[in-house]
């Protein structure tokens, strides 16, 4: 298999994906904008060739890079970045070179929240009332139906940037005054609940070969807008309601040979409501949380699935894994040394976060695992405790 990995140097776990692809038997070719000398050693070893482009947003040089690879290595079997930002470019390349995977005719269904709703309805999973938000009159028609508060967010894109809770007409006026003209927004009814995920791998026959679930302790929108720290937990077992909803949504989208990251609301009255889908690995170190929870190598499981159509498993959850971040501007009660001394027996990883992800993920984060969820809860509370 000839596999072109786009942007293998960023995010950093691209090196792990490329490394496992090579170990699974693929010829791994990279396209990126970083100098070859700047690539880490693991990535250099994994790549059979690296083609540098000056601007990854410019399609023409990426197209030429593909032509070069085909001339030198033969047919290209896969083109992936595993990154939400490049979904459309990936689909364009796959369409132009007839490569397996999502093509241009389907990619907008994975990018646009307004398009996802048709598939949620097809799946039979409850979804949030929503409408496109282009003018105040249309917004008021929607608000009269669902009431305040509402949430506005970009129709295309991931994360919680440019996502706001609007609780009254004054805040609505401010939103329309400030909103970027070149960004299309959708408005949704505000749902009281926490985001829970259904994550994993689906093979080329559409079968789920690995599934995991995380629950956030806070609203990511509030974390970003208030510039706060955040935490989540990866569970050794998935709630049956979450698993059922997630599998129904996957079947409706009919995606093959991919990571999936489906976000749902879990309400206080135990409803599970579809929020959005991302056909990529989950972010915020969640791939590593899956590894720690199941005691596996999810990078290798993905590579074996892609290269050899191998199912792997069965995968059995053994631990709870928690993530807790910190922000530089917040004054914490306990120092880094205190955290290591108090909870070092549970900490499996800790490091600084890449600046581009820090608004949501924090500036520094800890991952901890234990068979005792209460011990993890105490550790998260200890890390997040602030000075009075």
C-alpha positions in Angstrom: 0.0 0.0 0.0 1.2 3.5 -0.9 -0.1 5.9 1.7 0.3 9.6 1.4 0.0 11.3 4.9 -0.7 15.0 4.6 0.7 17.2 7.4 2.5 14.3 9.1 4.4 16.8 11.3 1.3 18.5 12.9 -0.3 17.6 15.2 2.6 15.8 16.8 0.8 12.4 16.9 1.1 12.2 13.1 4.5 10.7 13.7 2.9 7.8 15.7 0.4 7.2 12.9 3.1 7.2 10.2 5.3 4.9 12.3 2.6 2.3 12.7 1.7 2.5 9.0 5.3 1.6 8.1 5.4 -1.2 10.7 2.1 -2.6 9.2 3.8 -2.7 5.8 2.8 0.5 4.0 5.1 2.8 2.0 4.5 6.1 3.8 4.9 9.3 1.8 4.6 12.7 3.4 3.5 16.2 2.2 3.9 19.1 4.6 5.2 22.7 4.9 7.9 22.1 7.6 11.6 21.7 6.5 12.7 18.1 6.4 15.4 18.9 9.0 12.7 19.9 11.4 10.9 16.6 11.4 11.4 14.4 14.4 13.4 11.2 14.2 10.5 8.8 14.4 8.7 10.6 11.5 11.8 10.7 9.3 12.3 6.9 9.8 8.7 6.2 8.9 8.6 8.3 5.7 10.0 6.8 2.5 9.8 10.3 1.0 8.8 13.7 2.1 7.7 16.5 -0.3 7.7 20.0 1.1 5.2 22.6 -0.1 5.4 26.3 0.8 1.7 26.7 1.5 -0.5 23.7 2.4 -3.7 25.7 1.7 -2.6 26.1 -2.0 -4.0 23.1 -3.9 -1.8 23.3 -7.0 1.5 22.4 -5.3 -0.2 19.5 -3.4 -1.6 18.3 -6.7 1.9 18.4 -8.2 3.3 16.5 -5.2 0.8 13.7 -5.9 1.9 13.6 -9.5 5.5 13.3 -8.4 4.7 10.4 -6.0 2.6 8.5 -8.6 5.5 8.9 -11.2 8.0 7.5 -8.7 6.0 5.1 -6.5 3.1 4.0 -8.6 -0.6 4.1 -7.7 -1.5 5.9 -4.5 -3.9 3.8 -2.4 -4.7 6.3 0.5 -4.5 10.0 1.1 -5.2 11.1 4.7 -4.3 13.7 7.3 -6.6 12.5 10.1 -7.3 16.2 10.7 -10.6 18.1 10.4 -9.0 21.1 8.9 -8.0 19.2 5.7 -11.2 17.3 5.1 -12.1 19.2 1.9 -8.5 19.1 0.5 -8.4 15.4 1.1 -11.7 14.8 -0.6 -10.5 16.9 -3.6 -7.3 14.9 -4.0 -9.1 11.6 -3.7 -11.6 12.8 -6.3 -9.0 14.0 -8.7 -6.8 10.8 -8.4 -9.6 8.3 -7.8 -8.3 7.3 -4.3 -10.4 5.2 -1.9 -12.2 7.3 0.7 -14.6 10.3 1.1 -14.9 12.2 -2.2 -16.0 15.8 -2.9 -19.7 14.8 -3.4 -20.0 13.8 0.3 -17.5 15.8 2.3 -19.8 18.7 3.0 -22.0 16.3 4.9 -19.1 15.7 7.3 -18.1 19.4 7.5 -21.3 21.3 7.8 -23.4 21.0 11.0 -26.5 22.0 9.0 -25.9 18.9 6.6 -25.4 16.5 9.5 -29.0 16.9 10.7 -30.4 14.9 7.7 -28.2 11.9 8.7 -29.2 12.3 12.4 -32.9 12.1 11.3 -32.1 9.1 9.1 -30.4 7.4 12.1 -33.5 7.9 14.3 -31.4 9.5 17.1 -32.8 12.7 18.7 -31.1 15.8 17.5 -31.0 19.5 18.6 -33.5 22.0 16.9 -31.4 24.1 14.6 -31.5 26.6 11.8 -29.1 28.6 9.7 -28.5 32.0 11.2 -28.0 34.6 8.5 -30.1 37.5 9.8 -31.8 38.7 12.9 -35.3 38.2 11.6 -34.7 34.5 11.0 -33.0 34.1 14.3 -36.0 35.6 16.1 -38.3 33.3 14.3 -36.3 30.4 15.7 -36.0 31.8 19.2 -39.8 32.4 19.3 -40.1 28.6 18.7 -37.4 27.3 21.1 -36.9 30.2 23.5 -33.7 31.6 25.1 -31.0 30.6 25.6 -29.6 29.5 22.2 -26.2 28.6 21.0 -24.6 30.0 17.8 -21.7 28.3 16.1 -19.9 28.2 12.7 -21.6 25.8 10.3 -18.3 24.4 9.3 -15.4 23.6 11.7 -14.5 21.8 14.9 -13.8 22.9 18.4 -15.6 25.7 20.2 -14.1 28.8 18.6 -16.7 31.4 17.6 -19.3 29.5 19.6 -21.6 31.6 21.9 -24.5 31.2 24.2 -27.1 33.9 23.7 -29.5 34.5 26.6 -31.4 37.7 25.6 -32.1 40.2 22.8 -29.2 42.4 23.8 -26.7 39.6 23.4 -28.4 38.6 20.1 -27.9 42.2 18.8 -24.2 42.1 19.9 -23.7 38.8 18.0 -25.0 40.2 14.8 -23.0 43.3 15.2 -19.7 41.4 15.8 -20.1 38.3 13.7 -17.6 37.8 10.8 -19.3 38.3 7.5 -17.4 35.5 5.8 -18.5 32.8 8.3 -21.8 31.0 8.0 -23.4 30.3 11.4 -26.1 28.0 12.7 -28.3 28.5 15.8 -29.3 25.7 18.1 -31.5 25.3 21.1 -29.4 25.3 24.3 -29.4 21.9 25.9 -28.6 21.4 29.6 -26.2 18.5 29.8 -22.7 17.3 29.3 -21.0 16.2 26.1 -20.3 12.5 25.9 -18.4 10.9 22.9 -18.6 7.7 20.9 -15.1 7.2 19.5 -13.3 4.5 17.7 -12.6 2.7 14.4 -14.9 1.5 11.6 -13.5 -0.9 9.0 -13.9 -0.9 5.2 -17.0 -3.1 5.6 -18.6 -0.5 7.9 -18.2 -2.6 11.1 -17.1 -1.0 14.4 -13.9 -2.8 15.4 -13.0 -0.5 18.4 -15.3 1.7 20.5 -14.6 4.0 23.4 -16.4 6.8 25.2 -15.3 10.1 27.0 -17.3 12.5 29.0 -16.4 16.2 29.5 -16.8 17.6 33.0 -17.4 21.1 31.6 -18.9 22.7 28.5 -16.1 23.2 26.0 -17.8 26.4 24.8 -17.6 27.8 28.4 -14.0 26.6 28.7 -13.0 28.6 25.5 -15.1 31.7 26.1 -14.2 32.0 29.8 -10.6 30.8 29.3 -10.8 28.1 31.9 -9.2 24.7 32.5 -11.0 21.5 31.4 -11.2 17.8 32.2 -12.7 14.7 30.8 -12.8 10.9 31.6 -12.4 7.9 29.3 -14.5 5.0 30.6 -13.7 1.3 30.5 -17.4 0.6 29.5 -19.7 2.5 27.3 -23.2 3.5 28.3 -25.6 1.3 26.3 -27.6 4.3 25.2 -24.5 6.1 24.0 -23.3 3.0 22.1 -26.7 2.5 20.5 -27.0 6.1 19.4 -23.4 6.2 18.1 -23.8 3.0 16.0 -27.0 4.2 14.5 -25.3 7.5 13.4 -22.4 5.6 11.9 -24.8 3.4 9.9 -26.6 6.5 8.6 -23.4 8.1 7.4 -22.1 4.8 6.0 -18.4 5.8 6.5 -15.7 3.2 6.0 -12.2 2.6 7.2 -12.0 5.6 9.4 -11.6 6.9 12.9 -14.9 8.3 14.2 -15.5 10.9 16.9 -19.3 11.5 17.5 -20.4 14.1 20.1 -23.7 13.7 21.9 -25.4 15.4 24.8 -26.3 13.4 27.8 -29.0 15.2 29.7 -30.0 15.0 33.4 -33.2 13.2 32.4 -31.0 10.5 30.6 -31.7 11.6 27.0 -29.0 11.1 24.5 -29.1 13.8 21.8 -26.9 13.9 18.6 -24.6 17.0 18.5 -22.1 16.5 15.7 -19.8 14.0 14.0 -16.1 14.2 13.2 -14.7 11.4 11.0 -11.2 11.7 12.5 -9.4 10.7 15.7 -10.7 12.5 18.8 -8.5 15.4 19.9 -7.3 16.5 23.4 -5.1 13.4 23.9 -8.1 11.2 23.6 -6.3 8.6 21.4 -3.8 8.2 24.2 -6.6 8.1 26.8 -8.1 5.1 24.8 -4.6 3.5 24.9 -4.4 3.9 28.7 -8.0 2.7 29.3 -7.8 -0.4 27.1 -4.0 -1.1 27.4 -3.6 -1.1 23.6 -1.9 0.8 20.8 -4.8 2.5 18.9 -2.3 3.9 16.4 -1.3 0.3 15.5 -4.9 -0.9 15.5 -5.8 1.8 13.0 -2.7 1.1 10.8 -3.4 -2.7 10.8 -7.1 -2.0 9.9 -6.1 0.3 7.0 -3.2 -1.7 5.6 -4.3 -5.3 6.2 -8.1 -4.9 6.8 -7.4 -6.5 10.2 -10.1 -6.3 12.9 -7.9 -6.7 16.0 -9.3 -7.0 19.5 -11.5 -7.9 21.2 -10.8 -4.7 23.1 -11.7 -4.7 26.8 -11.6 -1.6 29.0 -9.5 -2.0 32.1 -9.1 1.5 33.6 -10.7 4.9 33.9 -8.4 7.6 32.4 -8.8 11.3 33.3 -7.4 14.4 31.6 -7.0 17.6 33.6 -5.5 20.8 32.2 -4.3 24.1 33.6 -4.2 27.6 32.3 -1.2 29.9 32.8 -3.3 32.9 34.0 -5.0 31.0 36.8 -3.5 30.8 40.3 -3.5 27.2 41.4 -3.3 26.1 45.0 -0.9 23.3 44.3 2.3 23.5 42.4 3.4 21.1 39.7 5.7 19.4 42.2 2.8 19.0 44.6 0.7 17.4 41.9 3.4 14.9 41.1 4.0 14.1 44.8 0.3 13.7 45.6 -0.9 11.8 42.5 2.3 10.5 40.8 1.1 6.9 41.3 -1.8 7.6 38.9 -0.1 10.0 36.4 0.8 8.3 33.1 1.6 11.4 31.1 2.0 15.2 31.5 3.4 17.9 29.3 2.8 21.4 27.8 0.2 21.8 25.1 0.9 23.1 21.7 -0.1 26.8 21.8 -2.6 26.6 18.9 -4.7 24.1 21.0 -4.3 25.8 24.4 -7.5 27.8 24.4 -9.6 24.6 24.7 -7.0 22.1 25.9 -5.1 24.3 28.4 -1.4 25.2 28.6 -0.3 22.2 30.6 -2.1 18.9 31.1 -2.0 15.7 33.1 -3.3 12.2 32.2 -4.0 9.8 35.0 -5.5 6.3 35.1 -6.9 4.1 37.8 -9.4 1.4 38.4 -11.0 3.7 41.0 -12.9 6.6 39.4 -13.2 8.4 42.8 -9.4 8.5 43.1 -9.3 10.1 39.7 -12.0 12.6 40.6 -9.9 13.6 43.7 -6.8 14.0 41.6 -8.6 16.2 39.0 -10.1 18.4 41.8 -6.6 18.7 43.4 -5.0 19.8 40.0 -7.8 22.3 39.4 -8.0 23.8 43.0 -7.4 27.6 42.8 -6.1 30.0 45.4 -8.8 32.0 47.2 
